[in-house]
Each structure stands twice: as C-alpha cells, then as structure tokens.
Amino acid sequence: MTKITNHLPTAELQAIDAAHHMHPFSQNDGFQRKGARIITRADGVMLTDSDGESIIDGMAGLWCVNIGYGRKELADVAARQMQELPYYNTFFQTSHVPAIALAARIAELAPGDLNHVFFAGSGSEANDTNIRMVRHYWALKGKPEKSVIISRKNGYHGSSMGSGSLGGMAPMHAQGGMPIPDIAHIDQPYWYGEGGDMTPEDFGLARARQLEAKILEIGVDRVAAFIGEPVQGAGGVIIPPSTYWPEIQRICDHYGILLIADEVITGFGRTGQWFGSQTYGIRPHIMTIAKGLSSGYAPIGASVVCDEVAATIAQDEFNHGYTYSGHPVAAAVALENLRIMEEEGVVDHVRDVAGPHLAKRWHALADHPLVGETSLIGMMGSLALTPGTGARGRFAAAPGTAGFIVRERCFANNVIVRHVYDRMVVSPPLVMTPDQIDMMIDRLTTALDEAHAQMR
Ligand code: PLP
C-alpha cells in the first residue's frame, strides 16, 4: 500500500479520504464529488493546505484553538508527560498529579463556589455527565422524580445520545431516536430571527418566561435543571437580549432548579472574561467546559460543580466515569495552556485589544448590501445575510443556500468563516492581532462582494 504522507498529491489524498474516512456533520458522498480541503500544517492563526495555500483561520479550528497553533510549550509538556506517566485512571480511589493540579487550577479560575471538577474527554461527554449528575443529585435529595432537564431549541450541547438530546438541533433529532426521555425544549432568545415587532428587551423577557411556563406545565416537582449556552455558538452565535439571563436566573432561583451553563465555547476568554457566566452575570450550579480548556491541543472536557451539588453527590458512589477522565497528557497540556493564557494576558487581549478591534471591523460590515445584522461579543460574532429586502429579508432559495455560497467564496479567498444556515459566524483564535483581524475581514469582504455579484 502507498505510504500516506503530506507529500502525496492532493487528489490522491482526497480519493483515499473519500474511500475510507467517514466525516462528522458532512454529506459523505460530497467527498467523492468534491474532495475535502486537506490541512497539513498550522502556525499562529494561519493554516496551510495540501496545495500550499495559506489560509487565515476565522474559526480557531472548531471554536477551540484559542492560543493559536504551533505552541511548542504544549508539545514539550505533552512529550514530557507521555514519558513520565502516559496514562493512569482516576477511578477507584486513585489519582495523579496532572489531574489534581488541573482540577485545582480550574477551581481557582471558575466563578462562585464552582470548586469541584469531574473530567471527561469532550464537551459531549461532560454534558452526559451533567444529565446523570443532576438526576442523581435529586435522587439523593429524596426527589428521584425530578428528572426533566429543560434546554432550548437550536441550542447545541454535543453529539452523544444524551448531549444531542439536550441540544435542540432539529436535523440531529431527525436521526437516530433523539431526544431521550425527560428532556424538554423551549424557544431560543433569537431576536433578529424570531422577535417580530417586539423590542429586544421585551423579547428577551418573553423567551426567558417560557422557562417558567414550561416548569409550571411539567410540574416543579419533576424538573431537575435548565441548561443553556451563555451565547449559542453552533446555533449561529445568537447573542441574547440583555434581559434574558437575569430573568432565567430569577426563575431558576425562584423554583429551586439547577442551572447549568454550557461554557464549552464561551469559556476561557471567548467573551472577554474568563467565562461567559461572568459576562452575563449568570450564577450556575454546574458549568460545562472543553475546547478552550486545552486550546484544542488535547481532547478534554469537564463538569465544574458547586459546593452543595458536589457535597450531595459525595454522599453516595457516583457510578459514572470515562477511561480518559482526567487523562494525564490532556490534563498536563490543559494546565500549560492555562498558564500561557494567564502569563500572556490572553483574556485582557480579548477585552482591550482584539475584541474592540474586531467589533469595529465587524459592525462596519452592516453597510454591505448582503448583510442585515451584525452581532458580536468578545471574539465571537455573526452576521445575518439578507437579499436586501429590508434588514430581516429572507432569501427565496432554501435556508442556507446563501450562507453556503458565501462560505465557498470565503474558502476561495483563503479565510475560514462558517455558515449556520444564512448566518456567517466567526470565532477566531483569541491571540489574533489587529493586523490579522484586518486580513480576515478584508478577505471576508471580498467573499461577500463576490457572493453578492454571483447571486444577482
Ligand atoms: N457544548 C457546546 C456549547 C458546544 O459548542 C459543543 C461543541 O461544539 C459541545 C458542547 C460538544 O463538545 P464536543 O464536540 O467536545 O463533544
């Protein structure tokens, strides 16, 4: 068999990829028609593909490479840890230093009394942990019937059976028997798309009050928890109206249900503070983290749990865990990532330099004839495409057609920007400099111009 390396021609790599590699969230027969773009190297905020093209990464991989690519410190730490202790588990009363140190560091960084960390290998696994943990918590409190978790339509919490059920993605629920029982969904706080004539503030309150209505409909004695992303990421970077989270917090407090903030994207600086919960004044009982925890250099996620929930769970054996919970190499890499973030002031950079510069350039795109709305917090932003028939105009073509055209033009102009139906989203590495932000937005603007010309 041919040795498969970076040196093979792109077409050959694409053919082998199409023959043997099943891709996530992809129409796999598409790879036979049009091969995958194959990324071979990356450095800083730039990717290189198998044709030698240099591409600016406006998505930080998949919302995760927050400190940028090619950080040798992380590679060195991983190599050292692999030699010292490549693997040991954290089951059955055993532990190891990387997991201990990382748990302690996360407890230091996390807001409030979120002092306890249950490790997982990903965000999906951590959210599955959350389902089991909150149900077990209520059982230990003598209320096993409190098992329903409420979340939002168009929320994203992962792709396993549990986390995919928590999420409210209709195309996912259309396959494979999701959602599992005892998950309920309310509408999302998407003012631009669904707010009609209401002010954003009134709409935010109305959408939050759906939580109250849902609790009363199901019965407070049946509801265990509410879960939400501080800002919906995969749903299209939906930034909630300012009234939304305070009202959700009030309702959770009033009815005594647990509040889970899924910070898999918003955690570790993305919104200009360490956690989105701080940006939005949310006081969660549990926080889900992954992605930026290791800047994507190693697969790791976790549930970060408050004192009272952790103390309750500690009353009994929690019959749950993953082979790779607290994996020593991933934990050591995450710890080094957090050290670099602190030493280099990455969160301050988002708040004071990169975020404000991106905001200036991003909101200026609102003048483009294809753009109906721009929104942004920290280093995550979205824009709604519009056919020019008013700010909230919808395209005659199927939803996502325009977004796909713009995304293809972005690809052609060597900038990675994703589309969620007809919203374009960015979530670049947090270390991006103003010059690099300019390069990203200039390329996106060219892509928008070309798409506009193509669609006329
Ligand atoms: N939660 C949120 C908010 C996410 O955005 C994601 C992934 O995009 C997940 C959970 C799932 O994380 P993973 O893909 O690591 O399982």
Residues whose N, C-alpha, C, O or C-beta is under 5 A from the ligand:
A	BS01	PLP	S122 G123 S124 E125 Y156 H157 G158 E229 G233 D262 V264 I265 A290
